[in-house]
Amino acid sequence: MKKRIVIWSKKLLLAFIVALIWMLIAHKEYSYNRNFASVFGINLFPLIAWTFSLLVMYIIYFHFERFLKNKTFLKKLLLFVAIYWPLLIFFETIFYHLFNLKNLATASYSGLPICNCLHAPHWMQLAYFLLGPIYFLLVMLLEKIKK
């Protein structure tokens, strides 16, 4: 049990590092229609949301990984992406439309077609879709190094 806690704590720390690097790159692009705390100019809402979202996405993936046959790296990555991208779009849509959470810093950009979410420059939209796979690749790399 203690070993599992250490393993998942490392995955949480890695998710935080990925989220922190992202926020260091894009922190000026976050200014919501609600007040959230900031530390050193970094809005804590997206930092915490990205951290836990990446970890939760991996936990969901981990649950379904056991159903893969011939667990090649490519199949694992494709499974992760097949979970991550739809859930990313789903939650971005829900928070934008249902909870009316708007990023005022990027509100002038058009959202994705159909869901009208992810109102941001194209480079940010691309980053949103890549952050999950980048996190996944780092987890896989660290597990490979550990062996």
PEZI-V990876 format. One line per field, one symbol per residue. ss: DSSP state (2 for helix, 1 for strand, 0 for the rest). phi: phi as a letter, one per 40 degrees, with the letter a starting at -180 (. if undefined). psi: psi as a letter, one per 40 degrees, with the letter a starting at -180 (. if undefined). Layout:
ss = ???
phi = ???
psi = ???
//
This chain:
ss = 022222222222222222222222222220010000011001122222222222222222222220000000222222222222222222222222220000122200000000000000022222222222222222222222220
phi = .ccccccccccccccccccccdcccbdccbaccbcbcbbfgbccccccccdcccccdcccddccdcccbfccdccccccccccccccdcdcccccccccfcbcccbcccccccgcfbfcaddccdccdccdcdcddccccccccccc
psi = dddddddddddddddddddddddddedeehhieihiiihfehhddddddddddddddddddddedeehiggiddddddddddddddddddddddddddefhhhddedeiiaiidefifhiiddddddddddddddddddddddddd.
//
